Amino acid sequence: MDTSIIDYSDYITGNYTLPDVGAGKSLDSDDFYTLLLAEISNQDPTDPIDSKDMILQLSQFSAIENTQQLNDNMDAYITKASMSTAAALIGRDVAYLDSSDGSYGSGTVTGVSKNSEGYVLQVNGEAVPMDQVVTITAATTAADAAATDEATAE
């Protein structure tokens, strides 16, 4: 192959940019091992990879893998904590801001569901996203209302 016709000026001047791999795409452990294997199999036999460099690369990969596992565990914890929080609201009175028209509403939470945006409370037959709740209080029962009325009458 005649290398005299290849223009290396972009590489030398720093104008070279890596190709876009797509939004949200990242390298995973399989990609790392593929690259490491390619590096080892294509190394110059007269100048092999330094064992210290290889150990450093493996330890960096291990740290990245552990961080990813920690992130996955935190995501699972947050999901379970959100579910517990939503379930604890059943039977409670809430006030919420309706984002569609800016008005406030209130009522007792009768159920909870989950959709692509997160947990949704069922209040007075309406679906209310948890992030729209502004006040949470204990539900008022008929006995509580009667006691309050009796106390104010005296």
C-alpha positions as CSV (number, residue, x, y, z in Angstrom):
1,M,0.0,0.0,0.0
2,D,1.3,3.4,-0.9
3,T,1.0,5.6,2.2
4,S,2.3,8.7,0.4
5,I,-1.2,9.5,-0.8
6,I,-2.9,9.4,2.6
7,D,-3.5,12.8,4.1
8,Y,-2.6,12.7,7.8
9,S,-2.9,16.5,8.3
10,D,-6.2,16.3,10.2
11,Y,-4.7,13.8,12.6
12,I,-1.5,15.9,13.2
13,T,-3.2,19.3,13.5
14,G,-5.8,17.9,16.0
15,N,-8.8,18.5,13.6
16,Y,-9.8,14.9,13.9
17,T,-13.0,14.2,15.7
18,L,-14.3,10.8,16.8
19,P,-17.3,9.6,15.0
20,D,-20.7,10.0,16.8
21,V,-21.8,6.7,18.3
22,G,-25.3,7.9,18.8
23,A,-27.2,9.4,21.7
24,G,-27.3,7.3,24.8
25,K,-24.7,4.8,23.5
26,S,-21.8,4.0,25.7
27,L,-19.1,1.4,25.9
28,D,-19.9,-1.6,28.1
29,S,-17.8,-4.4,29.5
30,D,-17.9,-6.4,26.3
31,D,-16.6,-3.4,24.3
32,F,-13.8,-2.9,26.8
33,Y,-12.7,-6.6,26.6
34,T,-12.9,-6.5,22.8
35,L,-10.7,-3.4,22.7
36,L,-8.2,-4.9,25.3
37,L,-8.0,-8.1,23.3
38,A,-7.4,-6.2,20.1
39,E,-4.7,-4.1,21.8
40,I,-2.9,-7.3,23.0
41,S,-3.3,-9.2,19.8
42,N,-2.0,-6.3,17.6
43,Q,0.8,-5.2,19.8
44,D,4.3,-5.0,18.5
45,P,6.2,-8.2,19.5
46,T,9.4,-6.1,20.0
47,D,7.6,-3.7,22.3
48,P,4.8,-5.6,24.2
49,I,2.3,-3.9,26.4
50,D,3.6,-3.1,29.9
51,S,2.1,-5.3,32.6
52,K,1.7,-2.2,34.8
53,D,-0.4,-0.5,32.1
54,M,-2.6,-3.6,31.7
55,I,-3.2,-3.9,35.5
56,L,-4.0,-0.2,35.6
57,Q,-6.6,-0.6,32.7
58,L,-8.1,-3.6,34.4
59,S,-8.4,-1.8,37.7
60,Q,-10.0,1.2,36.1
61,F,-12.5,-1.0,34.4
62,S,-13.2,-2.7,37.7
63,A,-13.9,0.7,39.3
64,I,-16.2,1.7,36.4
65,E,-18.0,-1.6,36.7
66,N,-18.5,-1.2,40.4
67,T,-19.7,2.3,40.0
68,Q,-22.3,1.1,37.4
69,Q,-23.5,-1.6,39.8
70,L,-23.8,1.0,42.5
71,N,-25.9,3.2,40.2
72,D,-28.1,0.3,39.3
73,N,-28.6,-0.5,43.0
74,M,-29.4,3.1,43.8
75,D,-32.0,3.2,40.9
76,A,-33.7,0.1,42.3
77,Y,-33.7,1.6,45.8
78,I,-35.2,4.9,44.6
79,T,-37.9,2.9,42.7
80,K,-38.8,0.9,45.8
81,A,-38.7,4.0,48.1
82,S,-41.0,5.9,45.7
83,M,-43.4,2.9,45.7
84,S,-43.5,2.9,49.5
85,T,-44.1,6.6,49.6
86,A,-46.9,6.4,47.1
87,A,-48.5,3.5,48.9
88,A,-48.3,5.3,52.2
89,L,-50.5,8.1,50.8
90,I,-53.5,5.8,50.3
91,G,-56.3,7.1,52.6
92,R,-54.5,10.4,53.2
93,D,-56.0,13.8,52.1
94,V,-53.8,15.7,49.6
95,A,-54.0,19.1,48.0
96,Y,-52.4,19.3,44.5
97,L,-51.7,21.8,41.8
98,D,-53.3,20.9,38.5
99,S,-50.6,21.7,35.9
100,S,-53.1,21.9,33.0
101,D,-54.9,25.0,34.2
102,G,-53.0,26.1,37.3
103,S,-55.9,25.5,39.7
104,Y,-55.7,23.6,43.0
105,G,-57.6,20.5,43.9
106,S,-57.9,18.3,46.9
107,G,-59.3,15.0,48.0
108,T,-58.5,11.6,49.5
109,V,-56.0,9.3,47.8
110,T,-57.9,6.1,46.9
111,G,-55.2,4.3,44.9
112,V,-51.8,4.5,43.3
113,S,-50.6,3.5,39.8
114,K,-47.3,3.8,37.9
115,N,-46.9,5.0,34.4
116,S,-43.9,6.0,32.3
117,E,-43.6,9.4,34.1
118,G,-43.7,7.9,37.6
119,Y,-46.3,7.2,40.3
120,V,-49.8,8.6,39.9
121,L,-52.3,9.0,42.8
122,Q,-56.0,8.5,42.3
123,V,-57.8,11.4,43.9
124,N,-61.5,12.0,43.4
125,G,-61.4,9.8,40.3
126,E,-58.6,11.9,38.8
127,A,-55.0,10.8,38.1
128,V,-52.6,13.2,40.0
129,P,-48.8,12.9,39.5
130,M,-47.0,12.7,42.8
131,D,-44.9,15.8,41.9
132,Q,-48.1,17.9,41.8
133,V,-49.0,17.2,45.5
134,V,-48.4,20.3,47.6
135,T,-50.0,19.2,51.0
136,I,-50.6,15.9,52.7
137,T,-52.7,15.5,55.8
138,A,-54.4,12.7,57.7
139,A,-57.8,11.9,56.2
140,T,-60.8,13.3,58.0
141,T,-63.2,10.6,59.1
142,A,-66.8,11.0,60.0
143,A,-66.0,10.6,63.7
144,D,-63.2,13.3,63.4
145,A,-65.7,15.6,61.7
146,A,-68.3,15.0,64.4
147,A,-65.8,15.6,67.2
148,T,-64.7,18.8,65.5
149,D,-68.3,20.0,65.2
150,E,-69.0,19.1,68.8
151,A,-65.9,20.9,70.0
152,T,-66.8,24.1,68.1
153,A,-70.4,24.0,69.3
154,E,-69.3,24.2,72.9
